[in-house]
């Protein structure tokens, strides 16, 4: 699992507090924020709001998409997509086009259609959790 430093939504002060709590990876963040009660507890521990924790979780869930890593995260950020809820809010064709446009802007090869379709389907499932 990637380090939580990969997440762009976590402010430096909260990042330091999460690390002080032993939360160094996106996997650990997802584990300790699985339920509303756990999100409230974590928020209390790091002086954040439950909504902050929910936003961090939303972004961390991207790293659960098949074949997804730092380069893909950068690509989706360029497309204005910060978490699985952003993906799920788009129809498939709009998602594909935004990612392709971001790839052109970054001058990188876009993921193939099968990968994009898989990410979209997976994000819609994860956003419903």
Phi, psi and omega in degrees: 000141180293156176290154180293344177295344176288339184279131184272344185276351183267120178291151183307320181297318179290325178300314179297320180291322176297315179296324177295335177274001179085016180260100185250342184236160177296327178297316178294320178300316179297321181295315184278358180238024188294324183239163177303322179295316178294323178296319178296316180299314180297316179303317178297321183291330185246013178056051178234181175258158174301328177293323175302311182298320178297321177295316179298318180297317180302315179290318180299328180297336176304323183289356174269353178289144183300130177069022185260132178214200184298318181296320179291325176298314178300319180297314180292323176298319177299327179279000181079022181248113186255347182198176182295330178294326176295318178297311184296335181283347181262149170284161187303314183295321178295318177301311180304312184295320179296320179291318178298318178296318178298321178297318177298317180297322180274355181058047176233162178285130179287156174299154179290166185299321179299318178296313180299316179298320179295316178299317181299313179297313181297318180296321178297323177291313182294326180293336180279353181290000000 
